[in-house]
């Protein structure tokens, strides 16, 4: 039963990311909000039976599957912008790596001064 509780907790966290009323139809958004709320209540109850947890899990899966994108939803980034980002990503990562190496040498590459030996 603990694995079911843990699975429900993970699914609830993942489904919470979808909670954006600008992107989904009212009905599908409302169903998801209700399913997430029911799952959170079931998780909060430490004495919840397996049947309650299973019902919350099933309801949440069905609500996520039924999500419908609004026709007037904000547009995703255009293809041209995605292509430009995809092409520049290796240069950005390479620059970050070179900068990290340079900074690491500056911070940690100094030799420690030798202590004078005591006689």
C-alpha positions in Angstrom: 0.0 0.0 0.0 3.0 2.3 0.6 4.0 2.0 -3.1 0.4 3.0 -4.1 0.6 6.0 -1.8 4.0 7.0 -3.2 2.8 6.5 -6.8 -0.3 8.7 -6.1 2.0 11.4 -4.5 4.2 11.4 -7.6 1.2 11.5 -10.0 -0.4 14.3 -8.0 2.8 16.4 -8.2 3.1 15.8 -11.9 -0.5 16.6 -12.6 -0.2 19.8 -10.6 2.1 21.1 -13.3 -0.8 20.9 -15.8 -2.9 23.3 -13.7 -3.0 26.2 -16.1 -6.5 27.4 -17.0 -5.2 29.4 -19.9 -4.3 26.3 -21.8 -7.1 23.9 -21.3 -10.9 23.9 -21.7 -12.9 24.8 -18.6 -14.4 21.3 -18.2 -11.2 19.4 -18.5 -9.4 21.9 -16.2 -12.2 21.7 -13.6 -12.0 17.8 -13.7 -8.3 17.9 -13.2 -8.6 20.4 -10.3 -11.1 18.1 -8.6 -9.0 15.0 -9.2 -5.9 16.7 -7.8 -7.8 17.9 -4.8 -9.3 14.5 -4.1 -5.9 12.9 -4.4 -4.4 15.4 -1.9 -7.1 14.8 0.6 -6.6 11.0 0.2 -2.9 11.4 0.7 -3.3 13.7 3.8 -5.5 11.0 5.4 -2.9 8.6 7.0 -5.6 6.1 7.6 -7.0 6.1 4.0 -7.9 2.6 2.8 -6.3 1.1 -0.3 -9.6 1.5 -2.2 -9.7 5.2 -1.5 -6.1 5.6 -2.8 -6.8 3.5 -5.8 -9.9 5.5 -6.6 -7.9 8.8 -6.3 -5.2 7.4 -8.6 -7.6 6.2 -11.2 -9.6 9.5 -11.1 -6.4 11.4 -11.5 -5.2 9.3 -14.5 -8.6 9.7 -16.2 -8.6 13.5 -15.6 -5.1 13.8 -17.1 -6.0 11.7 -20.1 -9.1 13.8 -20.7 -7.3 17.2 -20.8 -8.3 19.2 -23.9 -6.3 22.2 -25.2 -8.3 25.3 -25.7 -8.6 26.6 -29.3 -7.6 30.1 -28.2 -4.7 28.9 -26.0 -1.5 30.9 -26.1 0.7 29.9 -29.0 3.8 27.8 -28.4 7.2 29.3 -29.6 7.4 29.5 -33.3 9.3 26.9 -35.2 11.9 29.4 -36.3 12.7 30.3 -32.7 13.0 26.7 -31.8 15.3 26.0 -34.6 17.5 28.9 -33.7 17.7 27.8 -30.1 18.5 24.2 -31.1 21.3 25.4 -33.4 22.8 27.7 -30.8 22.6 25.2 -27.9 26.0 23.5 -28.6 27.7 26.9 -28.6 26.0 28.0 -25.4 27.0 24.7 -23.7 30.6 24.9 -25.0 30.9 28.5 -23.8 29.6 27.5 -20.4 32.1 24.7 -20.2 35.1 26.8 -21.2 34.0 29.5 -18.8 33.7 27.0 -16.0 37.2 25.5 -16.7 38.7 29.0 -16.8 36.9 30.0 -13.6 37.9 26.8 -11.9 41.6 27.3 -12.8 41.4 30.9 -11.4 39.8 29.8 -8.2 41.4 26.5 -7.5 44.5 26.4 -9.7 46.7 28.5 -7.5 49.6 26.8 -5.8 49.7 27.1 -2.0 52.7 29.0 -0.7 55.2 26.8 1.1 55.5 27.1 4.8 59.0 27.9 6.1 60.4 24.9 7.7 61.0 25.2 11.4 64.4 24.1 12.8 
